Amino acid sequence: MMRKIGYLSQPEFEGIEFPEGESFTIFHNTEHEEDTTIVHMAQMMELMDDMYTLKEHESRKEVEAQGEKLRRLERELQDSKRKVAEHQRRILHLES
């Protein structure tokens, strides 16, 4: 997604200085009769990327937590199966 901050004609754009550390992406629009330049501040995109990265990180943590829960339940199931097998052996031993 892209947000347009503003439109500047080429002469207006010349001589504009961007502060160090500021990120700008410049697009040149060749479809219109008048030569226009669309200036898009990339920081907004970076903020959106950061937001999606945070959501992705949170989702990944949730998936990892679910995976750990699944592994714990699988261990509990294996322990229960061993206990059942041990009880069955004891019963068979007592019956014989």
PDB file as gemmi writes it, atoms N, CA and C in Angstrom:
CRYST1    1.000    1.000    1.000  90.00  90.00  90.00 P 1                      
ATOM      1  N   MET A   1       0.857  -1.169   0.000  1.00  0.00           N  
ATOM      2  CA  MET A   1       0.000   0.000   0.000  1.00  0.00           C  
ATOM      3  C   MET A   1       0.901   1.229   0.000  1.00  0.00           C  
ATOM      4  N   MET A   2       0.476   2.255  -0.700  1.00  0.00           N  
ATOM      5  CA  MET A   2       1.279   3.457  -0.817  1.00  0.00           C  
ATOM      6  C   MET A   2       0.419   4.673  -0.515  1.00  0.00           C  
ATOM      7  N   ARG A   3       0.928   5.560   0.288  1.00  0.00           N  
ATOM      8  CA  ARG A   3       0.224   6.809   0.564  1.00  0.00           C  
ATOM      9  C   ARG A   3       0.959   7.938  -0.126  1.00  0.00           C  
ATOM     10  N   LYS A   4       0.208   8.758  -0.829  1.00  0.00           N  
ATOM     11  CA  LYS A   4       0.808   9.889  -1.526  1.00  0.00           C  
ATOM     12  C   LYS A   4       0.809  11.081  -0.579  1.00  0.00           C  
ATOM     13  N   ILE A   5       1.986  11.587  -0.314  1.00  0.00           N  
ATOM     14  CA  ILE A   5       2.101  12.738   0.573  1.00  0.00           C  
ATOM     15  C   ILE A   5       1.761  14.019  -0.167  1.00  0.00           C  
ATOM     16  N   GLY A   6       2.213  14.159  -1.388  1.00  0.00           N  
ATOM     17  CA  GLY A   6       1.933  15.378  -2.133  1.00  0.00           C  
ATOM     18  C   GLY A   6       2.474  15.291  -3.537  1.00  0.00           C  
ATOM     19  N   TYR A   7       2.119  16.273  -4.331  1.00  0.00           N  
ATOM     20  CA  TYR A   7       2.560  16.346  -5.723  1.00  0.00           C  
ATOM     21  C   TYR A   7       3.390  17.609  -5.892  1.00  0.00           C  
ATOM     22  N   LEU A   8       4.535  17.470  -6.523  1.00  0.00           N  
ATOM     23  CA  LEU A   8       5.377  18.629  -6.797  1.00  0.00           C  
ATOM     24  C   LEU A   8       5.734  18.621  -8.266  1.00  0.00           C  
ATOM     25  N   SER A   9       5.637  19.785  -8.885  1.00  0.00           N  
ATOM     26  CA  SER A   9       6.113  19.845 -10.266  1.00  0.00           C  
ATOM     27  C   SER A   9       7.632  19.794 -10.224  1.00  0.00           C  
ATOM     28  N   GLN A  10       8.251  19.399 -11.307  1.00  0.00           N  
ATOM     29  CA  GLN A  10       9.698  19.202 -11.333  1.00  0.00           C  
ATOM     30  C   GLN A  10      10.477  20.430 -10.857  1.00  0.00           C  
ATOM     31  N   PRO A  11      10.165  21.664 -11.318  1.00  0.00           N  
ATOM     32  CA  PRO A  11      10.930  22.825 -10.834  1.00  0.00           C  
ATOM     33  C   PRO A  11      10.835  23.002  -9.321  1.00  0.00           C  
ATOM     34  N   GLU A  12       9.687  22.719  -8.750  1.00  0.00           N  
ATOM     35  CA  GLU A  12       9.541  22.844  -7.300  1.00  0.00           C  
ATOM     36  C   GLU A  12      10.389  21.814  -6.573  1.00  0.00           C  
ATOM     37  N   PHE A  13      10.561  20.682  -7.209  1.00  0.00           N  
ATOM     38  CA  PHE A  13      11.283  19.591  -6.569  1.00  0.00           C  
ATOM     39  C   PHE A  13      12.782  19.853  -6.523  1.00  0.00           C  
ATOM     40  N   GLU A  14      13.299  20.542  -7.515  1.00  0.00           N  
ATOM     41  CA  GLU A  14      14.734  20.799  -7.588  1.00  0.00           C  
ATOM     42  C   GLU A  14      15.187  21.618  -6.389  1.00  0.00           C  
ATOM     43  N   GLY A  15      16.305  21.220  -5.818  1.00  0.00           N  
ATOM     44  CA  GLY A  15      16.871  21.952  -4.699  1.00  0.00           C  
ATOM     45  C   GLY A  15      16.353  21.526  -3.343  1.00  0.00           C  
ATOM     46  N   ILE A  16      15.361  20.642  -3.299  1.00  0.00           N  
ATOM     47  CA  ILE A  16      14.863  20.170  -2.009  1.00  0.00           C  
ATOM     48  C   ILE A  16      15.923  19.262  -1.405  1.00  0.00           C  
ATOM     49  N   GLU A  17      16.253  19.511  -0.150  1.00  0.00           N  
ATOM     50  CA  GLU A  17      17.225  18.677   0.543  1.00  0.00           C  
ATOM     51  C   GLU A  17      16.483  17.859   1.589  1.00  0.00           C  
ATOM     52  N   PHE A  18      16.837  16.585   1.667  1.00  0.00           N  
ATOM     53  CA  PHE A  18      16.218  15.706   2.646  1.00  0.00           C  
ATOM     54  C   PHE A  18      17.184  15.516   3.806  1.00  0.00           C  
ATOM     55  N   PRO A  19      16.701  15.610   5.024  1.00  0.00           N  
ATOM     56  CA  PRO A  19      17.572  15.438   6.184  1.00  0.00           C  
ATOM     57  C   PRO A  19      18.215  14.052   6.171  1.00  0.00           C  
ATOM     58  N   GLU A  20      19.436  13.983   6.682  1.00  0.00           N  
ATOM     59  CA  GLU A  20      20.124  12.700   6.740  1.00  0.00           C  
ATOM     60  C   GLU A  20      19.331  11.755   7.634  1.00  0.00           C  
ATOM     61  N   GLY A  21      19.194  10.529   7.213  1.00  0.00           N  
ATOM     62  CA  GLY A  21      18.428   9.543   7.969  1.00  0.00           C  
ATOM     63  C   GLY A  21      16.974   9.461   7.559  1.00  0.00           C  
ATOM     64  N   GLU A  22      16.484  10.445   6.831  1.00  0.00           N  
ATOM     65  CA  GLU A  22      15.113  10.403   6.351  1.00  0.00           C  
ATOM     66  C   GLU A  22      15.088   9.629   5.043  1.00  0.00           C  
ATOM     67  N   SER A  23      14.104   8.774   4.894  1.00  0.00           N  
ATOM     68  CA  SER A  23      14.001   7.967   3.677  1.00  0.00           C  
ATOM     69  C   SER A  23      12.849   8.461   2.828  1.00  0.00           C  
ATOM     70  N   PHE A  24      13.125   8.754   1.593  1.00  0.00           N  
ATOM     71  CA  PHE A  24      12.090   9.177   0.668  1.00  0.00           C  
ATOM     72  C   PHE A  24      12.221   8.362  -0.604  1.00  0.00           C  
ATOM     73  N   THR A  25      11.098   7.992  -1.170  1.00  0.00           N  
ATOM     74  CA  THR A  25      11.086   7.350  -2.469  1.00  0.00           C  
ATOM     75  C   THR A  25      10.471   8.342  -3.432  1.00  0.00           C  
ATOM     76  N   ILE A  26      11.086   8.529  -4.569  1.00  0.00           N  
ATOM     77  CA  ILE A  26      10.613   9.515  -5.541  1.00  0.00           C  
ATOM     78  C   ILE A  26      10.117   8.778  -6.774  1.00  0.00           C  
ATOM     79  N   PHE A  27       8.904   9.090  -7.195  1.00  0.00           N  
ATOM     80  CA  PHE A  27       8.322   8.497  -8.383  1.00  0.00           C  
ATOM     81  C   PHE A  27       8.122   9.588  -9.424  1.00  0.00           C  
ATOM     82  N   HIS A  28       8.381   9.281 -10.644  1.00  0.00           N  
ATOM     83  CA  HIS A  28       8.215  10.243 -11.735  1.00  0.00           C  
ATOM     84  C   HIS A  28       7.003   9.809 -12.549  1.00  0.00           C  
ATOM     85  N   ASN A  29       6.009  10.668 -12.661  1.00  0.00           N  
ATOM     86  CA  ASN A  29       4.780  10.331 -13.361  1.00  0.00           C  
ATOM     87  C   ASN A  29       4.895  10.796 -14.807  1.00  0.00           C  
ATOM     88  N   THR A  30       4.967   9.860 -15.740  1.00  0.00           N  
ATOM     89  CA  THR A  30       5.127  10.215 -17.152  1.00  0.00           C  
ATOM     90  C   THR A  30       3.821  10.109 -17.926  1.00  0.00           C  
ATOM     91  N   GLU A  31       2.728   9.752 -17.255  1.00  0.00           N  
ATOM     92  CA  GLU A  31       1.461   9.565 -17.963  1.00  0.00           C  
ATOM     93  C   GLU A  31       0.715  10.881 -18.195  1.00  0.00           C  
ATOM     94  N   HIS A  32       1.010  11.906 -17.419  1.00  0.00           N  
ATOM     95  CA  HIS A  32       0.294  13.169 -17.542  1.00  0.00           C  
ATOM     96  C   HIS A  32       1.059  14.137 -18.431  1.00  0.00           C  
ATOM     97  N   GLU A  33       0.301  15.073 -19.003  1.00  0.00           N  
ATOM     98  CA  GLU A  33       0.942  16.098 -19.843  1.00  0.00           C  
ATOM     99  C   GLU A  33       1.930  16.921 -19.016  1.00  0.00           C  
ATOM    100  N   GLU A  34       1.474  17.311 -17.848  1.00  0.00           N  
ATOM    101  CA  GLU A  34       2.348  18.098 -16.977  1.00  0.00           C  
ATOM    102  C   GLU A  34       3.273  17.139 -16.242  1.00  0.00           C  
ATOM    103  N   ASP A  35       4.532  17.459 -16.226  1.00  0.00           N  
ATOM    104  CA  ASP A  35       5.526  16.613 -15.580  1.00  0.00           C  
ATOM    105  C   ASP A  35       5.384  16.753 -14.065  1.00  0.00           C  
ATOM    106  N   THR A  36       4.897  15.707 -13.407  1.00  0.00           N  
ATOM    107  CA  THR A  36       4.716  15.761 -11.957  1.00  0.00           C  
ATOM    108  C   THR A  36       5.570  14.697 -11.293  1.00  0.00           C  
ATOM    109  N   THR A  37       5.954  14.976 -10.126  1.00  0.00           N  
ATOM    110  CA  THR A  37       6.727  14.034  -9.325  1.00  0.00           C  
ATOM    111  C   THR A  37       5.952  13.755  -8.051  1.00  0.00           C  
ATOM    112  N   ILE A  38       5.778  12.511  -7.767  1.00  0.00           N  
ATOM    113  CA  ILE A  38       5.077  12.116  -6.549  1.00  0.00           C  
ATOM    114  C   ILE A  38       6.133  11.800  -5.499  1.00  0.00           C  
ATOM    115  N   VAL A  39       6.072  12.503  -4.418  1.00  0.00           N  
ATOM    116  CA  VAL A  39       7.022  12.263  -3.336  1.00  0.00           C  
ATOM    117  C   VAL A  39       6.313  11.440  -2.268  1.00  0.00           C  
ATOM    118  N   HIS A  40       6.891  10.324  -1.960  1.00  0.00           N  
ATOM    119  CA  HIS A  40       6.299   9.423  -0.970  1.00  0.00           C  
ATOM    120  C   HIS A  40       7.285   9.221   0.170  1.00  0.00           C  
ATOM    121  N   MET A  41       6.891   9.518   1.338  1.00  0.00           N  
ATOM    122  CA  MET A  41       7.788   9.355   2.468  1.00  0.00           C  
ATOM    123  C   MET A  41       7.826   7.882   2.866  1.00  0.00           C  
ATOM    124  N   ALA A  42       8.968   7.257   2.692  1.00  0.00           N  
ATOM    125  CA  ALA A  42       9.116   5.822   2.919  1.00  0.00           C  
ATOM    126  C   ALA A  42       9.013   5.460   4.392  1.00  0.00           C  
ATOM    127  N   GLN A  43       9.171   6.428   5.255  1.00  0.00           N  
ATOM    128  CA  GLN A  43       9.053   6.125   6.677  1.00  0.00           C  
ATOM    129  C   GLN A  43       7.673   5.576   7.011  1.00  0.00           C  
ATOM    130  N   MET A  44       6.645   6.057   6.333  1.00  0.00           N  
ATOM    131  CA  MET A  44       5.301   5.536   6.587  1.00  0.00           C  
ATOM    132  C   MET A  44       5.248   4.057   6.225  1.00  0.00           C  
ATOM    133  N   MET A  45       5.887   3.708   5.114  1.00  0.00           N  
ATOM    134  CA  MET A  45       5.937   2.306   4.712  1.00  0.00           C  
ATOM    135  C   MET A  45       6.743   1.494   5.719  1.00  0.00           C  
ATOM    136  N   GLU A  46       7.832   2.087   6.202  1.00  0.00           N  
ATOM    137  CA  GLU A  46       8.648   1.392   7.186  1.00  0.00           C  
ATOM    138  C   GLU A  46       7.857   1.145   8.462  1.00  0.00           C  
ATOM    139  N   LEU A  47       7.054   2.130   8.880  1.00  0.00           N  
ATOM    140  CA  LEU A  47       6.217   1.947  10.056  1.00  0.00           C  
ATOM    141  C   LEU A  47       5.209   0.830   9.831  1.00  0.00           C  
ATOM    142  N   MET A  48       4.626   0.779   8.635  1.00  0.00           N  
ATOM    143  CA  MET A  48       3.686  -0.298   8.322  1.00  0.00           C  
ATOM    144  C   MET A  48       4.414  -1.636   8.323  1.00  0.00           C  
ATOM    145  N   ASP A  49       5.618  -1.667   7.745  1.00  0.00           N  
ATOM    146  CA  ASP A  49       6.408  -2.898   7.755  1.00  0.00           C  
ATOM    147  C   ASP A  49       6.703  -3.336   9.181  1.00  0.00           C  
ATOM    148  N   ASP A  50       7.064  -2.366  10.033  1.00  0.00           N  
ATOM    149  CA  ASP A  50       7.332  -2.684  11.435  1.00  0.00           C  
ATOM    150  C   ASP A  50       6.095  -3.261  12.102  1.00  0.00           C  
ATOM    151  N   MET A  51       4.925  -2.681  11.793  1.00  0.00           N  
ATOM    152  CA  MET A  51       3.687  -3.170  12.374  1.00  0.00           C  
ATOM    153  C   MET A  51       3.429  -4.613  11.942  1.00  0.00           C  
ATOM    154  N   TYR A  52       3.599  -4.896  10.638  1.00  0.00           N  
ATOM    155  CA  TYR A  52       3.396  -6.255  10.158  1.00  0.00           C  
ATOM    156  C   TYR A  52       4.442  -7.204  10.722  1.00  0.00           C  
ATOM    157  N   THR A  53       5.680  -6.730  10.880  1.00  0.00           N  
ATOM    158  CA  THR A  53       6.734  -7.559  11.457  1.00  0.00           C  
ATOM    159  C   THR A  53       6.384  -7.908  12.894  1.00  0.00           C  
ATOM    160  N   LEU A  54       5.861  -6.936  13.640  1.00  0.00           N  
ATOM    161  CA  LEU A  54       5.461  -7.179  15.018  1.00  0.00           C  
ATOM    162  C   LEU A  54       4.341  -8.204  15.072  1.00  0.00           C  
ATOM    163  N   LYS A  55       3.339  -8.050  14.195  1.00  0.00           N  
ATOM    164  CA  LYS A  55       2.245  -9.017  14.163  1.00  0.00           C  
ATOM    165  C   LYS A  55       2.760 -10.398  13.793  1.00  0.00           C  
ATOM    166  N   GLU A  56       3.677 -10.446  12.820  1.00  0.00           N  
ATOM    167  CA  GLU A  56       4.258 -11.721  12.404  1.00  0.00           C  
ATOM    168  C   GLU A  56       5.026 -12.348  13.564  1.00  0.00           C  
ATOM    169  N   HIS A  57       5.771 -11.524  14.306  1.00  0.00           N  
ATOM    170  CA  HIS A  57       6.542 -12.014  15.449  1.00  0.00           C  
ATOM    171  C   HIS A  57       5.599 -12.566  16.517  1.00  0.00           C  
ATOM    172  N   GLU A  58       4.510 -11.828  16.791  1.00  0.00           N  
ATOM    173  CA  GLU A  58       3.536 -12.288  17.777  1.00  0.00           C  
ATOM    174  C   GLU A  58       2.878 -13.581  17.323  1.00  0.00           C  
ATOM    175  N   SER A  59       2.552 -13.685  16.036  1.00  0.00           N  
ATOM    176  CA  SER A  59       1.952 -14.906  15.503  1.00  0.00           C  
ATOM    177  C   SER A  59       2.931 -16.066  15.618  1.00  0.00           C  
ATOM    178  N   ARG A  60       4.200 -15.803  15.303  1.00  0.00           N  
ATOM    179  CA  ARG A  60       5.219 -16.852  15.391  1.00  0.00           C  
ATOM    180  C   ARG A  60       5.358 -17.335  16.833  1.00  0.00           C  
ATOM    181  N   LYS A  61       5.338 -16.388  17.797  1.00  0.00           N  
ATOM    182  CA  LYS A  61       5.427 -16.768  19.207  1.00  0.00           C  
ATOM    183  C   LYS A  61       4.217 -17.609  19.605  1.00  0.00           C  
ATOM    184  N   GLU A  62       3.040 -17.245  19.092  1.00  0.00           N  
ATOM    185  CA  GLU A  62       1.831 -18.005  19.399  1.00  0.00           C  
ATOM    186  C   GLU A  62       1.922 -19.409  18.821  1.00  0.00           C  
ATOM    187  N   VAL A  63       2.417 -19.534  17.596  1.00  0.00           N  
ATOM    188  CA  VAL A  63       2.580 -20.847  16.969  1.00  0.00           C  
ATOM    189  C   VAL A  63       3.578 -21.681  17.764  1.00  0.00           C  
ATOM    190  N   GLU A  64       4.680 -21.056  18.190  1.00  0.00           N  
ATOM    191  CA  GLU A  64       5.675 -21.773  18.989  1.00  0.00           C  
ATOM    192  C   GLU A  64       5.067 -22.248  20.304  1.00  0.00           C  
ATOM    193  N   ALA A  65       4.251 -21.407  20.937  1.00  0.00           N  
ATOM    194  CA  ALA A  65       3.597 -21.787  22.192  1.00  0.00           C  
ATOM    195  C   ALA A  65       2.636 -22.949  21.959  1.00  0.00           C  
ATOM    196  N   GLN A  66       1.886 -22.898  20.858  1.00  0.00           N  
ATOM    197  CA  GLN A  66       0.976 -23.997  20.539  1.00  0.00           C  
ATOM    198  C   GLN A  66       1.760 -25.279  20.266  1.00  0.00           C  
ATOM    199  N   GLY A  67       2.903 -25.157  19.582  1.00  0.00           N  
ATOM    200  CA  GLY A  67       3.749 -26.317  19.309  1.00  0.00           C  
ATOM    201  C   GLY A  67       4.270 -26.937  20.593  1.00  0.00           C  
ATOM    202  N   GLU A  68       4.704 -26.095  21.527  1.00  0.00           N  
ATOM    203  CA  GLU A  68       5.192 -26.600  22.819  1.00  0.00           C  
ATOM    204  C   GLU A  68       4.060 -27.280  23.583  1.00  0.00           C  
ATOM    205  N   LYS A  69       2.872 -26.697  23.534  1.00  0.00           N  
ATOM    206  CA  LYS A  69       1.715 -27.306  24.200  1.00  0.00           C  
ATOM    207  C   LYS A  69       1.414 -28.671  23.583  1.00  0.00           C  
ATOM    208  N   LEU A  70       1.484 -28.761  22.256  1.00  0.00           N  
ATOM    209  CA  LEU A  70       1.246 -30.026  21.566  1.00  0.00           C  
ATOM    210  C   LEU A  70       2.293 -31.061  21.967  1.00  0.00           C  
ATOM    211  N   ARG A  71       3.572 -30.658  22.029  1.00  0.00           N  
ATOM    212  CA  ARG A  71       4.629 -31.595  22.443  1.00  0.00           C  
ATOM    213  C   ARG A  71       4.409 -32.072  23.878  1.00  0.00           C  
ATOM    214  N   ARG A  72       3.982 -31.168  24.759  1.00  0.00           N  
ATOM    215  CA  ARG A  72       3.705 -31.543  26.151  1.00  0.00           C  
ATOM    216  C   ARG A  72       2.562 -32.547  26.215  1.00  0.00           C  
ATOM    217  N   LEU A  73       1.502 -32.298  25.442  1.00  0.00           N  
ATOM    218  CA  LEU A  73       0.373 -33.230  25.423  1.00  0.00           C  
ATOM    219  C   LEU A  73       0.780 -34.587  24.856  1.00  0.00           C  
ATOM    220  N   GLU A  74       1.651 -34.591  23.846  1.00  0.00           N  
ATOM    221  CA  GLU A  74       2.134 -35.858  23.289  1.00  0.00           C  
ATOM    222  C   GLU A  74       2.941 -36.632  24.328  1.00  0.00           C  
ATOM    223  N   ARG A  75       3.773 -35.925  25.113  1.00  0.00           N  
ATOM    224  CA  ARG A  75       4.535 -36.593  26.181  1.00  0.00           C  
ATOM    225  C   ARG A  75       3.594 -37.173  27.225  1.00  0.00           C  
ATOM    226  N   GLU A  76       2.573 -36.399  27.603  1.00  0.00           N  
ATOM    227  CA  GLU A  76       1.596 -36.886  28.578  1.00  0.00           C  
ATOM    228  C   GLU A  76       0.873 -38.118  28.050  1.00  0.00           C  
ATOM    229  N   LEU A  77       0.529 -38.106  26.759  1.00  0.00           N  
ATOM    230  CA  LEU A  77      -0.139 -39.256  26.152  1.00  0.00           C  
ATOM    231  C   LEU A  77       0.763 -40.483  26.189  1.00  0.00           C  
ATOM    232  N   GLN A  78       2.043 -40.316  25.857  1.00  0.00           N  
ATOM    233  CA  GLN A  78       2.984 -41.437  25.895  1.00  0.00           C  
ATOM    234  C   GLN A  78       3.141 -41.961  27.323  1.00  0.00           C  
ATOM    235  N   ASP A  79       3.215 -41.053  28.301  1.00  0.00           N  
ATOM    236  CA  ASP A  79       3.302 -41.471  29.703  1.00  0.00           C  
ATOM    237  C   ASP A  79       2.065 -42.263  30.103  1.00  0.00           C  
ATOM    238  N   SER A  80       0.900 -41.797  29.691  1.00  0.00           N  
ATOM    239  CA  SER A  80      -0.347 -42.499  30.007  1.00  0.00           C  
ATOM    240  C   SER A  80      -0.374 -43.881  29.369  1.00  0.00           C  
ATOM    241  N   LYS A  81       0.089 -43.983  28.127  1.00  0.00           N  
ATOM    242  CA  LYS A  81       0.131 -45.282  27.449  1.00  0.00           C  
ATOM    243  C   LYS A  81       1.068 -46.240  28.175  1.00  0.00           C  
ATOM    244  N   ARG A  82       2.225 -45.730  28.650  1.00  0.00           N  
ATOM    245  CA  ARG A  82       3.155 -46.585  29.400  1.00  0.00           C  
ATOM    246  C   ARG A  82       2.524 -47.065  30.701  1.00  0.00           C  
ATOM    247  N   LYS A  83       1.814 -46.163  31.387  1.00  0.00           N  
ATOM    248  CA  LYS A  83       1.158 -46.542  32.643  1.00  0.00           C  
ATOM    249  C   LYS A  83       0.092 -47.601  32.397  1.00  0.00           C  
ATOM    250  N   VAL A  84      -0.696 -47.433  31.336  1.00  0.00           N  
ATOM    251  CA  VAL A  84      -1.729 -48.421  31.003  1.00  0.00           C  
ATOM    252  C   VAL A  84      -1.079 -49.764  30.701  1.00  0.00           C  
ATOM    253  N   ALA A  85      -0.013 -49.766  29.914  1.00  0.00           N  
ATOM    254  CA  ALA A  85       0.682 -51.015  29.580  1.00  0.00           C  
ATOM    255  C   ALA A  85       1.235 -51.665  30.843  1.00  0.00           C  
ATOM    256  N   GLU A  86       1.795 -50.871  31.758  1.00  0.00           N  
ATOM    257  CA  GLU A  86       2.325 -51.411  33.018  1.00  0.00           C  
ATOM    258  C   GLU A  86       1.202 -52.008  33.858  1.00  0.00           C  
ATOM    259  N   HIS A  87       0.069 -51.322  33.937  1.00  0.00           N  
ATOM    260  CA  HIS A  87      -1.085 -51.853  34.682  1.00  0.00           C  
ATOM    261  C   HIS A  87      -1.574 -53.154  34.061  1.00  0.00           C  
ATOM    262  N   GLN A  88      -1.611 -53.225  32.750  1.00  0.00           N  
ATOM    263  CA  GLN A  88      -2.047 -54.452  32.077  1.00  0.00           C  
ATOM    264  C   GLN A  88      -1.086 -55.601  32.381  1.00  0.00           C  
ATOM    265  N   ARG A  89       0.217 -55.340  32.398  1.00  0.00           N  
ATOM    266  CA  ARG A  89       1.190 -56.387  32.734  1.00  0.00           C  
ATOM    267  C   ARG A  89       0.990 -56.871  34.165  1.00  0.00           C  
ATOM    268  N   ARG A  90       0.745 -55.942  35.090  1.00  0.00           N  
ATOM    269  CA  ARG A  90       0.522 -56.328  36.491  1.00  0.00           C  
ATOM    270  C   ARG A  90      -0.728 -57.190  36.618  1.00  0.00           C  
ATOM    271  N   ILE A  91      -1.786 -56.783  35.900  1.00  0.00           N  
ATOM    272  CA  ILE A  91      -3.032 -57.563  35.946  1.00  0.00           C  
ATOM    273  C   ILE A  91      -2.785 -58.963  35.409  1.00  0.00           C  
ATOM    274  N   LEU A  92      -2.093 -59.074  34.268  1.00  0.00           N  
ATOM    275  CA  LEU A  92      -1.794 -60.388  33.695  1.00  0.00           C  
ATOM    276  C   LEU A  92      -0.925 -61.209  34.645  1.00  0.00           C  
ATOM    277  N   HIS A  93       0.020 -60.565  35.317  1.00  0.00           N  
ATOM    278  CA  HIS A  93       0.893 -61.262  36.260  1.00  0.00           C  
ATOM    279  C   HIS A  93       0.085 -61.778  37.452  1.00  0.00           C  
ATOM    280  N   LEU A  94      -0.855 -60.952  37.953  1.00  0.00           N  
ATOM    281  CA  LEU A  94      -1.677 -61.371  39.087  1.00  0.00           C  
ATOM    282  C   LEU A  94      -2.637 -62.492  38.705  1.00  0.00           C  
ATOM    283  N   GLU A  95      -3.121 -62.487  37.469  1.00  0.00           N  
ATOM    284  CA  GLU A  95      -4.061 -63.517  37.018  1.00  0.00           C  
ATOM    285  C   GLU A  95      -3.366 -64.856  36.804  1.00  0.00           C  
ATOM    286  N   SER A  96      -2.073 -64.860  36.560  1.00  0.00           N  
ATOM    287  CA  SER A  96      -1.410 -66.130  36.265  1.00  0.00           C  
ATOM    288  C   SER A  96      -0.912 -66.839  37.481  1.00  0.00           C  
TER     289      SER A  96                                                      
END                                                                             
